[in-house]
Amino acid sequence: MRMTVWAGVIGACAAAGTLVGAVQPAVAQELSEKSVRSFMDYAWSLTPQQFSKQDGTVIVIDKKKRDDVMVPMDVAREVIRVGRLSAHAQICSLPDHQVINHRSLMKREEDKKSWSDQQLVYINQLHLTTVMLLTGRIRVVENEGDKEVVVDDGKATQKTCTDEERKKVQDTITAYVQSGPNFKVNVAPIAGAPAGGAAPAAAPAAAKAAPAAAPAATGSTTVVPKSQ
């Protein structure tokens, strides 16, 4: 049975994935509501049923109650915008900037005191899903009308960026972090940044849990391992 990549999401990723566009905040507004909802759907399909915090607290998410976990469109759009920056930090081998970009986002949302623990997990997962889509860690394919999130399990094609693009991403993330709440950070200079990039601190646990949680997701979106 032949699968083809779902054009709508690929188009959204292409619009979100341009390095020059990633450092222009206005470009985030160009994502259509349909595209934003697509990102939200795939993030929901990857959201785990349980999430363990660093202090050992376990957050349980009822996948049958999606509406209780969703966030408003404007919040989702901003999370995707920040996720695009994190993706480009990873592509440009700026792991420290990727981490502080993610942490600044989460600190902002936590400080709002508006979200439940489950919604904060979803916000984190929406950020991670955006990063994974733009760096090729996951793909969305269509099979007879059903959409499937295919996890590539670290075998994505290596992407690169120019020195100019790297500097733009660094400067944009620095400005974003400095405009937000204060928290202790330690960022290495570009010249000393190791190759490959690193995932945000909370990302590995969420990513590892995602495949197990996906079958419980509502709707027709499912998660499947990449075929060999």
N, C-alpha and C positions, 0 to 999 in steps of 0.2 A: 504494500500500500504506500503510495508516494505522498510524502509530506512536503509542503511548501512553506517558506517563511511568511508569516503574516505581514502583509505590506503596511498596514496601518501603524503597527508598532515600529517597524523598521524605519518608516518615514519620521515618526516622532523621535526616535533615537538619532536619526541623522540630523534633525533640526537641533536637538539638544547636544549633539556630540561634537560640533565644530569647535575647535579650540579657541578661535577668535571670538565666537559667539559666547563661549563659556565665561569669558571675562567681561561681558557686557550684560549687566543686570536686566536691561529692558528686553533682551532676547527671550528671557524666561517667559515673559508675558505672551510671546508669540505661539507658545504651545496651546493648541485648542483645548477646549474643555473635554472633548472626546479623548484626546491624547493623554491628558492628565488622568482621566478616569481609567484609561487603559493601564497606566503605571500603577494606579491604586489597586486595580483588580489583581495584577500580577504580584504586587506586594502582599495582598491579602492571601493569595494562594500559597505564598511562601512563609506566612506568619505562623510560628509554631504554636501548638496548643499549650505548651508550657515554656516559660522562660525563667532561667535562674539568674538572679542578680549576684553581684560579687559578694554581697554579705550573706548569701545563702538563701535569701528569700525567693520563693517560687511563685511566679505570677501565672495564673491559669487563665486561658482565653477560651471562651466558648465559641467555637467556629460556627455555631448555629445562630449567633447573635451579632452578625456583622455590623448592623446599624449602631450598636452600642460602642463599637470600637472605631468606626470611621471618624475622620476629622474633616473640617470644612474645606471646600475647594481651594480657597486662598492659602490656607496653611499647607495643603498638599503641594500646591504649586511652588511654594517657597522651599519646602523640603526637597523637591525634585531639583530646584535650582542649585541648592547647596550640594546635593548629591552629584550633580554634574561637575561642580568644582572639585569634589573629592575624587571623582573618576579621573579627571584630568591631572590632578596631583599625582595619582597613581601612575598614569601613563607617562608623566614627566619625571618620574623617580623622585618625588617629593613626599616621602612617607610621613615625615613629621608634620608637614603642612596638611596632609590628608587627615591625620589624627586630630589635630587641633581644630580643623574645620568642622569635623563631625562632633567633637566635644562642645564646641561653641554653639552649634545648632541645638544639641540636646540640653545644654545648660539654659539656653533661652527658653525652650519649651517647658522645661521643669520649673523655671522661675515664674512662668505665667500662672502656675497653680490652677490651671483650667482643665487639665487632662487626668484621666484615671491612669493607673499603672498599665492597664491593657492598651490604652491609647498611646502611651509613651513607647511601649514595645512596638506598636504598629508604626509610629513615626520613625523609629529606628530602622524598622524593616523596610519602609518605603525608601529611606535614604540608601540602605544597603542594596535594595533591588535596583535602584537607579544606577549605582556604581557597577553592579554586576552586569546589567544590560549594556552599558556603554563601554565596558572593558571586555565584553565577550564571554564572561563567565556563565551567563545564561542566555538562551535564545527562546523566542516565542514562535512556535510553528502551528500551522493549521492542518488538522486532519479531519476531513469530512465535516467541516463546520465547527468542530470542537477545537479550542485553543489549548495548547500544551506548553508549559514552561519546561524547557530542556536544560538541565544543569550540565555544563561542560566540564565541571570538576577540575578546574585549573589548567586546561589544555588550550586556552584561548591563544590566538595569534598575538605575538608581541607587537605592541604599538609604541611609537616614539613621538617626540615632539622636538621642535627646534629650540635653541637657546632663548630666542625672543619669546616664544610661546611659554616656555618654562618660567621666564621672568614675569610675564603677565599673570600667569596662574599664581605664582608666589605672591605678587603684590596684591592681587585681588583677595586672596585668602587672608593675608595679613590685615588688610583694611577691614574685611568682614569680622575677623576675630577682635580687632581693636575697637570696633563699633558696638560690641556686645558686652555681656557681663564679664567681670574680671575673674580669672582663674589662673593658677600657676601653670606655665608652659615652658618648655625647653626645646627650641627649634634649632636644628643644625643648619649651617649655611648651605646653599645649593651645591657648592663644590664638594662638600663632604657627604652628600646624601647618597646612601647605598642604592644600587640598581634594583629594580623589581617592584618597589613599593610595598606597602603593608596595609592590611585591612584595618578599619577602625577597631578600637579596643573591644567593643561589644559585638562586632560583626561575626567572628568565628563561631560563637555559640549559636547565634541566630541562624547562620548558614548551615551549620551542622544539623540543627534541629529541623530545618525546613522540609526536607524530603519526607520525613516521618509524619509531619503535621499536614502535609498537603492533601492527602486523600479525604480529610474531613472538611475541606473548604467547600463553600456553597458555590452553585453555578457550574458551568461547564469547563472551567479552567482547571487543569490538573498539572501535577509535576511529575516528570518522568526522567529517569537517568538517560544520559546521552548514549545512543546506540553505538556499539563498537564497530 
